[in-house]
Every structure is written in C-alpha cells, then in structure tokens.
C-alpha cells in the first residue's frame, strides 16, 4: 500500500516544491496510518518508504522498538532511498 504525506500531495497538486513539515508531524501522521493498517490486517506489518518516507519509517520503527523492546510491533523496514541529510 502506498501512502503520500499531505505535503507531498500538495506538491503534486500545485507543482511547487515545498519543504517537509517538522519530523514530529510526519511521524504522527505515519503512526496514525500504521495504527489503522495494524487494525485492518492480522499478522506482522512491515513498513517502508522512499526518501523522506524511508526516514520516517525507520524513525517510527526505532521508536516502537524503544517502547516495546521485547515485543516491537514492527518486524522490519524496507527503504528505497534515504535522505543523506535531514530535511
């Protein structure tokens, strides 16, 4: 399943490049999507992303692991590109 962050949707609609919002905001959006998908599907739910999405996915997974070291809900992350520098 592919999900675009709202700032990316706006860029696609307007054709104008925009900087991403603060990472806390994109992490909160990702967490909402993850919770929804986790409620709809049984079994392990791998996450991933491309570029900024990859960065957010890895940060989300590390937060989940820090909260629940013995039973993290994210079994793995697949990333197709990762920004060298935080935006």
N, C-alpha and C positions, 0 to 999 in steps of 0.2 A: 504494500500500500504506500502510496506517495502522498506526502502532506507538505504544503508550502507554508512557510511562515507568513503572517499578514503583510509584513514589509516587502516580501518578495512578490506577493500577489499585487500589491500596489505598484511596484516597479514594472511588472508585466502589463498592467493596465495603462500606466501613464507613459511608459517607455523611458522614464528618467531613473538613473541610478540613485540609490539612497543608501546612507549608512545604516547598518542594522541597529535596532534598539539595544539598550543595555542587556548584557548577558542574563541578568536575573529575570528579565521579562521573557526572553526566548526560552529560558529553562522552565519557567512557569507554564508557558504555552505547551512545551513539549511534555511536561508532567501531566497536564490535562489530557492531551491526546493519548499518552501512554495509559493512563487510568481508564479511559474509555475503551481502548483496544483490549486491555487486560480483562475488562469486564465482559467483553463480547466473545473472546476466544479462550479455550481451555489449553493448558499446557504452556511450555516455555515461549516467551515472546522476545525474539531477538530484535534489536534495534539497529539503526544505522543512519547514514546521511552522506551528503556530498558537500564538501567545503564547510560552510558555516553549520549546516545540519550535522555534519560529522563531528564537529567540535562540540555542539550542544549535546549530541547523543553520548559522546564519551564523558562529558562532564556529568550528565544525568546518571549514567551507569556508575560512575565513581561515587556520586552522592548516595545512590542506592546501596552500594557496597559498604560505604562508611556507616550508614544507618543500620544495615542488617548484614553484618559480615558473614554469618553462618547460613543465611537463607536469602541472599540477594535475589530479587525477582527478575533481574536481567541476566540471562545466561551468557550473553555475548553481544558484541558490537561489530558491525561491518561498516567500514568507512571507505568511500570512493572519493578521496581528496580531503585534505585538511589544511586550513589556512596556516601558513608559517608564523604569522604574527596575529595576535588577537585583534579583531577589528575595533 
